[in-house]
Amino acid sequence: MKGGELKDWLEWCGGQFNEIVLGKGGEQELMNMELARYKFEVIDGVRYEIDVREGGK
């Protein structure tokens, strides 16, 4: 797997998070409850952050 493929796959996995809008009143759901909760991915030696303030890729 090449770096670009890994990045695309991690972004796809990040689809389980909803977009959080700063300044929006009230609570916002972090998790997209339509997706299975077991899809958290861990890859040893890789650090990747997903900004939930941006829409899914």
N, CA, C and O atoms as a CHARMM CRD file, in Angstrom:
* protein
*
  228
    1    1 MET  N      0.85400  -1.17000   0.00000 PROA 1      0.00000
    2    1 MET  CA     0.00000   0.00000   0.00000 PROA 1      0.00000
    3    1 MET  C      0.89700   1.22800   0.00000 PROA 1      0.00000
    4    1 MET  O      1.84700   1.31900   0.77700 PROA 1      0.00000
    5    2 LYS  N      0.58600   2.16000  -0.87100 PROA 2      0.00000
    6    2 LYS  CA     1.35100   3.40400  -0.95200 PROA 2      0.00000
    7    2 LYS  C      0.74900   4.45100  -0.02700 PROA 2      0.00000
    8    2 LYS  O     -0.38900   4.31300   0.42100 PROA 2      0.00000
    9    3 GLY  N      1.52000   5.50400   0.25700 PROA 3      0.00000
   10    3 GLY  CA     1.08900   6.53800   1.19000 PROA 3      0.00000
   11    3 GLY  C     -0.24200   7.17500   0.82400 PROA 3      0.00000
   12    3 GLY  O     -1.08100   7.39300   1.69800 PROA 3      0.00000
   13    4 GLY  N     -0.45100   7.47600  -0.45100 PROA 4      0.00000
   14    4 GLY  CA    -1.70400   8.09400  -0.88700 PROA 4      0.00000
   15    4 GLY  C     -2.89400   7.17600  -0.68400 PROA 4      0.00000
   16    4 GLY  O     -3.98200   7.62300  -0.31900 PROA 4      0.00000
   17    5 GLU  N     -2.68300   5.89400  -0.92100 PROA 5      0.00000
   18    5 GLU  CA    -3.74900   4.91000  -0.71100 PROA 5      0.00000
   19    5 GLU  C     -4.09800   4.80500   0.77200 PROA 5      0.00000
   20    5 GLU  O     -5.27000   4.72400   1.14100 PROA 5      0.00000
   21    6 LEU  N     -3.07300   4.80600   1.60900 PROA 6      0.00000
   22    6 LEU  CA    -3.29100   4.74700   3.05800 PROA 6      0.00000
   23    6 LEU  C     -4.06400   5.96800   3.53600 PROA 6      0.00000
   24    6 LEU  O     -5.00700   5.84500   4.31800 PROA 6      0.00000
   25    7 LYS  N     -3.66400   7.14800   3.06300 PROA 7      0.00000
   26    7 LYS  CA    -4.35800   8.38800   3.44100 PROA 7      0.00000
   27    7 LYS  C     -5.82600   8.33300   3.01500 PROA 7      0.00000
   28    7 LYS  O     -6.70800   8.67600   3.80300 PROA 7      0.00000
   29    8 ASP  N     -6.09500   7.91200   1.79200 PROA 8      0.00000
   30    8 ASP  CA    -7.47800   7.81200   1.30700 PROA 8      0.00000
   31    8 ASP  C     -8.28400   6.84200   2.16000 PROA 8      0.00000
   32    8 ASP  O     -9.44200   7.10800   2.48300 PROA 8      0.00000
   33    9 TRP  N     -7.67400   5.71500   2.52600 PROA 9      0.00000
   34    9 TRP  CA    -8.36600   4.71900   3.32400 PROA 9      0.00000
   35    9 TRP  C     -8.67600   5.24900   4.72100 PROA 9      0.00000
   36    9 TRP  O     -9.76600   5.02700   5.24900 PROA 9      0.00000
   37   10 LEU  N     -7.70700   5.95400   5.32000 PROA 10     0.00000
   38   10 LEU  CA    -7.93400   6.52700   6.65200 PROA 10     0.00000
   39   10 LEU  C     -9.02000   7.59900   6.60700 PROA 10     0.00000
   40   10 LEU  O     -9.83700   7.68700   7.52400 PROA 10     0.00000
   41   11 GLU  N     -9.03800   8.41000   5.55700 PROA 11     0.00000
   42   11 GLU  CA   -10.08900   9.41800   5.41400 PROA 11     0.00000
   43   11 GLU  C    -11.45600   8.74800   5.26600 PROA 11     0.00000
   44   11 GLU  O    -12.45100   9.22700   5.81000 PROA 11     0.00000
   45   12 TRP  N    -11.49500   7.64800   4.53300 PROA 12     0.00000
   46   12 TRP  CA   -12.75300   6.90800   4.38100 PROA 12     0.00000
   47   12 TRP  C    -13.21500   6.38800   5.74700 PROA 12     0.00000
   48   12 TRP  O    -14.39900   6.46800   6.07300 PROA 12     0.00000
   49   13 CYS  N    -12.29700   5.86600   6.53100 PROA 13     0.00000
   50   13 CYS  CA   -12.63200   5.38100   7.87400 PROA 13     0.00000
   51   13 CYS  C    -13.13100   6.52300   8.75800 PROA 13     0.00000
   52   13 CYS  O    -13.96600   6.31700   9.63900 PROA 13     0.00000
   53   14 GLY  N    -12.61200   7.72700   8.51300 PROA 14     0.00000
   54   14 GLY  CA   -13.03900   8.89700   9.27600 PROA 14     0.00000
   55   14 GLY  C    -14.47500   9.29300   9.00700 PROA 14     0.00000
   56   14 GLY  O    -15.01400  10.16500   9.68800 PROA 14     0.00000
   57   15 GLY  N    -15.10700   8.66300   8.01800 PROA 15     0.00000
   58   15 GLY  CA   -16.50800   8.94000   7.71400 PROA 15     0.00000
   59   15 GLY  C    -17.44800   8.58400   8.85400 PROA 15     0.00000
   60   15 GLY  O    -18.62700   8.93800   8.81300 PROA 15     0.00000
   61   16 GLN  N    -16.95300   7.89600   9.86200 PROA 16     0.00000
   62   16 GLN  CA   -17.79700   7.56000  11.00600 PROA 16     0.00000
   63   16 GLN  C    -18.01700   8.77100  11.91500 PROA 16     0.00000
   64   16 GLN  O    -18.83500   8.72400  12.83400 PROA 16     0.00000
   65   17 PHE  N    -17.27500   9.86300  11.65000 PROA 17     0.00000
   66   17 PHE  CA   -17.43300  11.07500  12.44000 PROA 17     0.00000
   67   17 PHE  C    -18.27300  12.09200  11.67900 PROA 17     0.00000
   68   17 PHE  O    -18.11000  12.26300  10.47100 PROA 17     0.00000
   69   18 ASN  N    -19.15800  12.75400  12.38100 PROA 18     0.00000
   70   18 ASN  CA   -19.93200  13.84500  11.79700 PROA 18     0.00000
   71   18 ASN  C    -19.10500  15.11500  11.79200 PROA 18     0.00000
   72   18 ASN  O    -18.16200  15.25600  12.57000 PROA 18     0.00000
   73   19 GLU  N    -19.45900  16.03600  10.91700 PROA 19     0.00000
   74   19 GLU  CA   -18.80500  17.33800  10.89600 PROA 19     0.00000
   75   19 GLU  C    -19.28800  18.15300  12.09000 PROA 19     0.00000
   76   19 GLU  O    -20.49000  18.24000  12.34000 PROA 19     0.00000
   77   20 ILE  N    -18.36000  18.74400  12.82300 PROA 20     0.00000
   78   20 ILE  CA   -18.68500  19.59600  13.96800 PROA 20     0.00000
   79   20 ILE  C    -18.51600  21.05100  13.52500 PROA 20     0.00000
   80   20 ILE  O    -17.45200  21.44700  13.05100 PROA 20     0.00000
   81   21 VAL  N    -19.57500  21.83200  13.68500 PROA 21     0.00000
   82   21 VAL  CA   -19.57100  23.22400  13.24300 PROA 21     0.00000
   83   21 VAL  C    -19.30500  24.12100  14.44600 PROA 21     0.00000
   84   21 VAL  O    -20.10600  24.19700  15.37700 PROA 21     0.00000
   85   22 LEU  N    -18.15800  24.79800  14.40000 PROA 22     0.00000
   86   22 LEU  CA   -17.81400  25.71300  15.49400 PROA 22     0.00000
   87   22 LEU  C    -18.80500  26.86800  15.53000 PROA 22     0.00000
   88   22 LEU  O    -19.20300  27.38300  14.48500 PROA 22     0.00000
   89   23 GLY  N    -19.19900  27.27000  16.72000 PROA 23     0.00000
   90   23 GLY  CA   -20.12200  28.38800  16.87500 PROA 23     0.00000
   91   23 GLY  C    -21.58600  28.00800  16.76300 PROA 23     0.00000
   92   23 GLY  O    -22.45900  28.84500  16.99600 PROA 23     0.00000
   93   24 LYS  N    -21.87000  26.77000  16.41200 PROA 24     0.00000
   94   24 LYS  CA   -23.25600  26.30700  16.32300 PROA 24     0.00000
   95   24 LYS  C    -23.74000  26.01600  17.73700 PROA 24     0.00000
   96   24 LYS  O    -23.06400  25.32700  18.50000 PROA 24     0.00000
   97   25 GLY  N    -24.88100  26.52700  18.07700 PROA 25     0.00000
   98   25 GLY  CA   -25.41400  26.31200  19.41700 PROA 25     0.00000
   99   25 GLY  C    -25.85500  24.87800  19.64200 PROA 25     0.00000
  100   25 GLY  O    -26.17600  24.16200  18.69400 PROA 25     0.00000
  101   26 GLY  N    -25.86700  24.46700  20.89200 PROA 26     0.00000
  102   26 GLY  CA   -26.34300  23.14000  21.25700 PROA 26     0.00000
  103   26 GLY  C    -25.30600  22.05300  21.03300 PROA 26     0.00000
  104   26 GLY  O    -24.19800  22.30200  20.55800 PROA 26     0.00000
  105   27 GLU  N    -25.70400  20.84400  21.38800 PROA 27     0.00000
  106   27 GLU  CA   -24.81400  19.69600  21.23700 PROA 27     0.00000
  107   27 GLU  C    -24.80900  19.22300  19.79500 PROA 27     0.00000
  108   27 GLU  O    -25.80100  19.34900  19.07700 PROA 27     0.00000
  109   28 GLN  N    -23.68400  18.68200  19.39100 PROA 28     0.00000
  110   28 GLN  CA   -23.54600  18.10300  18.06000 PROA 28     0.00000
  111   28 GLN  C    -23.03700  16.67200  18.22000 PROA 28     0.00000
  112   28 GLN  O    -22.08800  16.42600  18.96400 PROA 28     0.00000
  113   29 GLU  N    -23.65800  15.75100  17.53600 PROA 29     0.00000
  114   29 GLU  CA   -23.25000  14.34500  17.61600 PROA 29     0.00000
  115   29 GLU  C    -21.90400  14.16400  16.93100 PROA 29     0.00000
  116   29 GLU  O    -21.74900  14.53500  15.76800 PROA 29     0.00000
  117   30 LEU  N    -20.93000  13.59900  17.63600 PROA 30     0.00000
  118   30 LEU  CA   -19.62400  13.34600  17.06500 PROA 30     0.00000
  119   30 LEU  C    -19.65200  12.14300  16.12200 PROA 30     0.00000
  120   30 LEU  O    -19.04200  12.17100  15.05300 PROA 30     0.00000
  121   31 MET  N    -20.35600  11.09700  16.52000 PROA 31     0.00000
  122   31 MET  CA   -20.34800   9.85600  15.75700 PROA 31     0.00000
  123   31 MET  C    -21.54000   9.76200  14.82100 PROA 31     0.00000
  124   31 MET  O    -22.65300  10.15200  15.17200 PROA 31     0.00000
  125   32 ASN  N    -21.29800   9.24200  13.62900 PROA 32     0.00000
  126   32 ASN  CA   -22.35500   8.92900  12.68300 PROA 32     0.00000
  127   32 ASN  C    -22.91100   7.56900  13.08700 PROA 32     0.00000
  128   32 ASN  O    -22.27800   6.54200  12.84300 PROA 32     0.00000
  129   33 MET  N    -24.07500   7.55400  13.69600 PROA 33     0.00000
  130   33 MET  CA   -24.62000   6.32400  14.26400 PROA 33     0.00000
  131   33 MET  C    -25.13100   5.34300  13.20300 PROA 33     0.00000
  132   33 MET  O    -25.53100   4.22700  13.53400 PROA 33     0.00000
  133   34 GLU  N    -25.11700   5.75600  11.93200 PROA 34     0.00000
  134   34 GLU  CA   -25.53000   4.84800  10.85700 PROA 34     0.00000
  135   34 GLU  C    -24.41900   3.86200  10.49200 PROA 34     0.00000
  136   34 GLU  O    -24.67100   2.88700   9.78300 PROA 34     0.00000
  137   35 LEU  N    -23.20100   4.10100  10.96500 PROA 35     0.00000
  138   35 LEU  CA   -22.08200   3.20800  10.68000 PROA 35     0.00000
  139   35 LEU  C    -21.75900   2.35800  11.90000 PROA 35     0.00000
  140   35 LEU  O    -21.99000   2.75900  13.04100 PROA 35     0.00000
  141   36 ALA  N    -21.22500   1.18700  11.63300 PROA 36     0.00000
  142   36 ALA  CA   -20.88400   0.25100  12.70900 PROA 36     0.00000
  143   36 ALA  C    -19.77500   0.82300  13.58600 PROA 36     0.00000
  144   36 ALA  O    -18.85600   1.46600  13.07900 PROA 36     0.00000
  145   37 ARG  N    -19.85200   0.60000  14.87700 PROA 37     0.00000
  146   37 ARG  CA   -18.88600   1.14600  15.82700 PROA 37     0.00000
  147   37 ARG  C    -17.56400   0.38100  15.82200 PROA 37     0.00000
  148   37 ARG  O    -16.58900   0.87000  16.39300 PROA 37     0.00000
  149   38 TYR  N    -17.49300  -0.76500  15.21800 PROA 38     0.00000
  150   38 TYR  CA   -16.27300  -1.55900  15.25000 PROA 38     0.00000
  151   38 TYR  C    -15.28600  -1.13600  14.16900 PROA 38     0.00000
  152   38 TYR  O    -14.25000  -1.78200  14.01400 PROA 38     0.00000
  153   39 LYS  N    -15.56300  -0.09100  13.42700 PROA 39     0.00000
  154   39 LYS  CA   -14.70500   0.30300  12.31800 PROA 39     0.00000
  155   39 LYS  C    -13.58900   1.26900  12.72200 PROA 39     0.00000
  156   39 LYS  O    -13.06600   1.98500  11.86800 PROA 39     0.00000
  157   40 PHE  N    -13.21900   1.30500  13.98300 PROA 40     0.00000
  158   40 PHE  CA   -12.05700   2.07900  14.38500 PROA 40     0.00000
  159   40 PHE  C    -10.82200   1.33900  13.91100 PROA 40     0.00000
  160   40 PHE  O    -10.69500   0.13500  14.13000 PROA 40     0.00000
  161   41 GLU  N     -9.92000   2.04100  13.27000 PROA 41     0.00000
  162   41 GLU  CA    -8.74300   1.40800  12.69800 PROA 41     0.00000
  163   41 GLU  C     -7.48400   1.88100  13.42100 PROA 41     0.00000
  164   41 GLU  O     -7.36700   3.05300  13.78000 PROA 41     0.00000
  165   42 VAL  N     -6.55800   0.97100  13.62700 PROA 42     0.00000
  166   42 VAL  CA    -5.27800   1.28600  14.22500 PROA 42     0.00000
  167   42 VAL  C     -4.20100   0.65800  13.34700 PROA 42     0.00000
  168   42 VAL  O     -4.26300  -0.52700  13.02000 PROA 42     0.00000
  169   43 ILE  N     -3.22100   1.46300  12.97200 PROA 43     0.00000
  170   43 ILE  CA    -2.09800   0.95400  12.19100 PROA 43     0.00000
  171   43 ILE  C     -0.84000   1.32500  12.96400 PROA 43     0.00000
  172   43 ILE  O     -0.54900   2.50500  13.16000 PROA 43     0.00000
  173   44 ASP  N     -0.10900   0.33200  13.39500 PROA 44     0.00000
  174   44 ASP  CA     1.08000   0.55700  14.21100 PROA 44     0.00000
  175   44 ASP  C      2.10600   1.40400  13.45500 PROA 44     0.00000
  176   44 ASP  O      2.45000   1.10900  12.31000 PROA 44     0.00000
  177   45 GLY  N      2.58300   2.44700  14.10700 PROA 45     0.00000
  178   45 GLY  CA     3.61000   3.29600  13.53500 PROA 45     0.00000
  179   45 GLY  C      3.07800   4.43300  12.68900 PROA 45     0.00000
  180   45 GLY  O      3.86000   5.21000  12.14000 PROA 45     0.00000
  181   46 VAL  N      1.76800   4.54700  12.57200 PROA 46     0.00000
  182   46 VAL  CA     1.16400   5.61500  11.76900 PROA 46     0.00000
  183   46 VAL  C      0.36400   6.53000  12.68100 PROA 46     0.00000
  184   46 VAL  O     -0.43800   6.07100  13.49400 PROA 46     0.00000
  185   47 ARG  N      0.59400   7.83100  12.53600 PROA 47     0.00000
  186   47 ARG  CA    -0.19500   8.81200  13.28200 PROA 47     0.00000
  187   47 ARG  C     -0.94100   9.64900  12.25000 PROA 47     0.00000
  188   47 ARG  O     -0.33500  10.19200  11.32700 PROA 47     0.00000
  189   48 TYR  N     -2.24200   9.75000  12.40900 PROA 48     0.00000
  190   48 TYR  CA    -3.06100  10.50500  11.46300 PROA 48     0.00000
  191   48 TYR  C     -4.20200  11.14300  12.23000 PROA 48     0.00000
  192   48 TYR  O     -4.88900  10.46400  12.99300 PROA 48     0.00000
  193   49 GLU  N     -4.41100  12.41000  12.04200 PROA 49     0.00000
  194   49 GLU  CA    -5.48200  13.12400  12.72600 PROA 49     0.00000
  195   49 GLU  C     -6.55700  13.51400  11.73000 PROA 49     0.00000
  196   49 GLU  O     -6.26200  13.92700  10.60900 PROA 49     0.00000
  197   50 ILE  N     -7.79200  13.38200  12.14400 PROA 50     0.00000
  198   50 ILE  CA    -8.93400  13.76700  11.32500 PROA 50     0.00000
  199   50 ILE  C     -9.57100  14.98200  11.97600 PROA 50     0.00000
  200   50 ILE  O     -9.94700  14.94900  13.14800 PROA 50     0.00000
  201   51 ASP  N     -9.68600  16.04800  11.21000 PROA 51     0.00000
  202   51 ASP  CA   -10.29400  17.29700  11.70200 PROA 51     0.00000
  203   51 ASP  C    -11.79700  17.19600  11.49600 PROA 51     0.00000
  204   51 ASP  O    -12.27700  17.26400  10.36400 PROA 51     0.00000
  205   52 VAL  N    -12.54800  17.03300  12.59400 PROA 52     0.00000
  206   52 VAL  CA   -14.00100  16.85500  12.49400 PROA 52     0.00000
  207   52 VAL  C    -14.72700  18.16900  12.18700 PROA 52     0.00000
  208   52 VAL  O    -15.95300  18.19900  12.08300 PROA 52     0.00000
  209   53 ARG  N    -13.96400  19.24800  12.04400 PROA 53     0.00000
  210   53 ARG  CA   -14.56900  20.51600  11.64400 PROA 53     0.00000
  211   53 ARG  C    -14.70200  20.59900  10.12700 PROA 53     0.00000
  212   53 ARG  O    -15.30600  21.53400   9.60100 PROA 53     0.00000
  213   54 GLU  N    -14.13400  19.61500   9.42400 PROA 54     0.00000
  214   54 GLU  CA   -14.24000  19.56200   7.97500 PROA 54     0.00000
  215   54 GLU  C    -15.15800  18.40400   7.61100 PROA 54     0.00000
  216   54 GLU  O    -15.22400  17.40400   8.32700 PROA 54     0.00000
  217   55 GLY  N    -15.85400  18.54200   6.51500 PROA 55     0.00000
  218   55 GLY  CA   -16.72300  17.45500   6.07000 PROA 55     0.00000
  219   55 GLY  C    -15.92600  16.22700   5.67700 PROA 55     0.00000
  220   55 GLY  O    -14.72500  16.31600   5.42000 PROA 55     0.00000
  221   56 GLY  N    -16.58000  15.10000   5.63200 PROA 56     0.00000
  222   56 GLY  CA   -15.92700  13.86600   5.25700 PROA 56     0.00000
  223   56 GLY  C    -15.40400  13.89800   3.83400 PROA 56     0.00000
  224   56 GLY  O    -15.88400  14.65400   2.98800 PROA 56     0.00000
  225   57 LYS  N    -14.42900  13.07800   3.59700 PROA 57     0.00000
  226   57 LYS  CA   -13.82100  13.01100   2.26900 PROA 57     0.00000
  227   57 LYS  C    -14.43500  11.91000   1.45800 PROA 57     0.00000
  228   57 LYS  O    -14.04900  11.70100   0.30800 PROA 57     0.00000
